[in-house]
């Protein structure tokens, strides 16, 4: 089943290497009462490194995700919220402790080809646009295409559409493995205030591959739509578990939006179309999302599902 967009914004305008080591400790409080009682878990304390190269070596050696925190100066309530959570929320501290952590100033440099280079100006971190925030680099999945690449950016300054909220940090730290664009689309779906359920099922690489391919096609042609859906439908029908049928939604952003803004914008566009939103908000047994940017500056997003409706 396929949903086609409405006329909003020309067809419902729907639409990546880095490095710190930390340890994980669990402690139990002794029970004073002889009757067994639940024992609380004390979240691990966090170890933030300040040497990017050393942190990267640690992440590679331990096959861990590397979380780079680019910290600015001056007043920033978004930064304050993040640091408050990181320091005081046991659940967040436990999730952060799974990563190798490194904290750097915005102007931090690395040596590349014998020259000092501002790290944030490296292409890997380009989607942060020089702003405060977090970038996660995947050194945990060695045999995947995104190994050694930035797979998440998490701005701590407001964008055109995106606004940091404390609940978003937990969402970011629990994203399934994937590329930067795939994880960003899933993040945007999961933080929508109406809590759409399409990413609550199983991430399916067949569907993700199709979402990647079709987003790329739309970006290449600069045209949003369900081009050649019949071919994809039949191909996926043979790859999905028996009883599941493919379904697709597409979207496009306004031109020249940042990655996170564009993803949030695309989800909002789906919200404006009852047909698209019915698919995005519904629990899907299998799902895949991705997005690509065209030379026209427009991001094109695709969600592909396997459901039994």
C-alpha positions in Angstrom: 0.0 0.0 0.0 1.3 3.4 -0.8 0.3 6.8 0.4 0.6 9.8 -1.8 1.2 13.3 -0.4 -1.2 16.3 -0.5 -0.5 19.6 -2.2 1.1 21.2 0.9 4.5 22.7 -0.1 4.6 21.2 -3.6 3.4 17.7 -2.7 3.5 17.8 1.1 7.2 18.7 1.1 8.1 15.6 3.0 10.9 14.4 2.7 29.1 11.7 8.9 34.8 9.9 12.2 36.1 10.6 15.4 37.3 9.4 19.3 37.4 8.5 24.7 37.3 5.8 27.1 35.1 5.2 30.1 34.2 2.5 32.5 31.1 1.0 33.8 30.6 0.1 37.5 27.6 -1.3 39.2 27.3 -1.2 43.0 24.7 -2.7 45.2 23.5 -1.3 48.5 23.4 -3.9 51.3 19.9 -4.7 52.7 19.5 -4.0 56.4 16.3 -6.0 56.5 16.7 -9.8 56.5 13.8 -10.0 54.1 15.1 -9.8 50.5 14.2 -6.4 49.0 14.9 -4.8 45.6 18.4 -3.5 45.4 18.9 -0.1 43.6 21.5 0.2 41.0 24.0 3.1 41.3 24.7 4.5 37.9 28.3 4.7 36.9 30.2 7.9 37.2 31.3 9.4 33.8 34.8 9.8 32.6 35.2 12.6 30.0 38.5 12.6 28.2 39.9 15.8 26.6 42.2 14.3 24.0 40.4 13.4 20.8 43.1 11.2 19.3 43.4 9.2 22.5 39.7 8.8 22.9 39.4 7.6 19.3 42.1 5.0 19.9 40.2 3.8 23.0 36.9 3.5 21.1 38.6 1.5 18.4 40.3 -0.8 20.8 37.1 -1.4 22.8 34.8 -1.5 19.8 32.7 1.3 21.3 30.7 4.2 20.2 32.6 7.5 20.5 30.6 10.5 21.8 32.2 13.8 21.1 30.9 16.8 23.1 31.7 20.1 21.5 31.2 22.6 24.3 30.9 26.3 23.8 31.2 29.3 26.2 28.6 31.8 27.5 25.0 31.2 28.4 23.2 28.3 26.8 20.1 26.8 28.5 20.2 23.8 26.2 23.8 23.0 27.3 22.7 23.5 30.9 19.9 21.0 30.5 22.2 18.4 28.9 24.9 18.7 31.6 22.2 18.5 34.3 20.9 15.3 32.9 24.4 13.8 32.3 25.4 14.6 35.9 22.2 13.9 37.8 20.0 11.4 35.9 21.2 7.8 36.7 19.5 6.4 33.6 21.2 8.9 31.3 24.5 8.4 33.0 24.3 4.7 32.5 23.5 5.1 28.8 26.4 7.6 28.3 28.8 5.2 30.1 28.3 2.7 27.3 30.3 5.2 25.1 33.8 6.5 25.1 33.3 10.2 26.0 35.4 13.2 25.0 34.7 16.8 25.7 36.3 19.5 23.5 36.0 23.2 23.0 34.5 24.4 19.7 37.9 25.5 18.5 39.7 22.2 19.2 42.3 21.2 16.6 43.8 18.0 15.3 46.9 17.5 13.2 46.1 16.5 9.7 48.9 16.1 7.1 51.2 18.0 9.4 48.9 20.9 9.9 46.5 22.0 12.7 42.9 21.7 11.6 39.9 22.8 13.5 38.0 19.6 14.2 34.6 21.0 13.7 35.6 22.1 10.3 36.2 18.5 9.3 33.6 17.2 6.9 32.6 14.5 9.4 31.1 17.1 11.7 29.7 19.4 9.0 26.1 18.9 10.0 26.7 20.5 13.4 27.3 23.7 11.5 29.9 24.8 14.0 27.4 24.9 16.8 27.5 23.3 20.3 26.4 19.8 20.4 27.2 16.1 20.4 28.4 13.8 17.6 28.5 10.1 17.9 31.0 8.1 15.9 30.5 4.3 15.3 33.5 2.2 16.2 31.3 -0.6 17.5 30.1 -2.2 14.2 33.3 -3.0 12.3 31.7 -4.8 9.4 29.2 -2.1 8.5 29.4 0.7 6.0 29.1 3.3 8.8 32.0 2.0 10.9 34.2 5.0 11.7 31.6 7.5 10.6 29.5 10.0 12.5 26.1 8.4 12.9 24.4 10.9 15.1 24.5 14.7 15.6 22.7 16.3 18.5 22.6 20.1 18.4 22.6 21.9 21.7 21.5 25.1 20.0 18.1 25.8 18.4 17.6 25.3 14.7 14.8 26.4 12.4 12.5 23.7 13.6 14.4 21.6 16.1 14.4 22.6 19.8 16.3 20.5 22.3 14.2 19.0 25.1 15.5 16.8 27.9 13.5 13.8 26.7 15.4 13.9 23.4 18.7 12.8 25.0 17.4 9.4 26.0 16.0 8.9 22.5 19.3 9.8 20.9 21.2 7.3 23.1 18.8 4.5 22.2 18.8 4.8 18.4 19.3 1.5 16.5 22.5 1.1 14.5 22.6 2.7 11.1 23.9 5.6 9.1 23.7 9.3 10.1 20.7 9.9 7.8 18.9 6.8 8.8 19.3 7.4 12.5 18.3 11.1 12.2 15.1 10.2 10.5 14.3 7.6 13.2 15.2 10.2 15.8 12.8 12.8 14.3 10.0 10.3 14.2 10.5 9.2 17.9 10.6 12.8 19.3 7.4 13.9 17.7 5.0 15.0 20.5 2.4 12.5 19.4 4.8 9.5 19.8 4.2 7.8 16.4 4.8 4.1 16.7 6.2 3.1 13.3 9.8 2.7 14.6 8.7 0.5 17.6 8.9 -2.7 15.5 12.0 -4.3 14.0 14.4 -2.4 11.9 14.7 -4.3 8.6 17.8 -3.9 6.4 15.8 -4.7 3.3 13.5 -1.8 4.0 16.3 0.4 5.0 18.1 -0.3 1.7 15.0 0.5 -0.2 14.5 3.8 1.7 18.1 4.7 1.1 17.8 3.9 -2.6 14.5 5.7 -3.2 15.6 8.8 -1.2 18.7 8.9 -3.4 16.6 8.6 -6.6 14.3 11.5 -5.5 17.3 13.6 -4.6 18.9 12.9 -8.0 15.8 13.8 -9.9 14.7 16.6 -7.6 11.2 15.1 -7.6 9.4 13.8 -4.6 7.1 10.8 -5.3 6.6 7.0 -5.3 8.4 6.5 -8.6 8.5 2.8 -9.6 6.7 1.8 -6.5 5.3 -1.3 -8.2 8.9 -2.6 -8.7 9.8 -2.0 -5.1 6.6 -3.5 -3.9 7.1 -6.8 -5.7 10.8 -7.0 -4.7 10.0 -6.4 -1.1 7.1 -8.7 -1.1 9.5 -11.5 -1.8 11.9 -10.5 1.0 9.5 -9.7 3.9 8.2 -12.5 6.2 5.0 -14.2 4.9 1.9 -12.1 5.7 3.6 -8.7 5.6 3.0 -6.3 2.8 5.2 -3.3 1.9 4.1 0.2 2.4 5.8 3.5 1.7 5.7 7.2 2.6 7.8 10.0 1.1 8.5 13.6 2.0 10.7 16.6 1.1 12.0 19.6 3.0 12.3 23.2 2.2 15.7 24.0 0.5 18.8 24.5 2.5 17.7 23.1 5.9 20.1 21.5 8.3 19.9 17.7 8.6 18.0 17.6 11.9 15.7 20.4 11.0 14.9 18.7 7.7 14.1 15.4 9.4 11.8 17.1 11.9 10.2 19.1 9.1 9.6 16.0 7.1 7.8 14.3 10.0 5.7 17.4 10.5 4.8 17.2 6.8 3.7 13.7 7.2 1.6 14.8 10.1 -0.3 17.1 7.7 -1.4 14.3 5.5 -3.9 11.8 7.0 -2.8 9.0 4.7 0.9 9.4 5.4 0.4 10.0 9.1 -1.7 6.8 9.4 1.3 4.8 8.3 3.9 6.8 10.3 1.9 6.8 13.6 0.9 3.1 13.4 3.0 0.3 14.9 4.8 -1.4 12.1 6.2 -4.9 12.5 9.1 -4.0 10.2 10.4 -0.5 9.2 13.2 1.4 7.5 13.8 5.1 7.1 16.4 7.2 5.3 16.9 10.6 3.6 19.1 12.2 1.0 19.9 15.8 0.0 19.7 16.9 -3.6 21.9 19.4 -5.4 18.9 21.8 -5.0 19.4 21.8 -1.3 16.2 19.8 -0.6 16.2 16.8 1.6 14.1 13.8 0.4 12.9 11.3 3.0 11.5 7.8 2.6 9.9 5.5 5.1 9.2 1.9 4.0 7.2 -0.5 6.2 6.2 -4.2 6.3 2.8 -4.6 7.8 -0.1 -7.0 7.9 -2.9 -4.5 7.2 
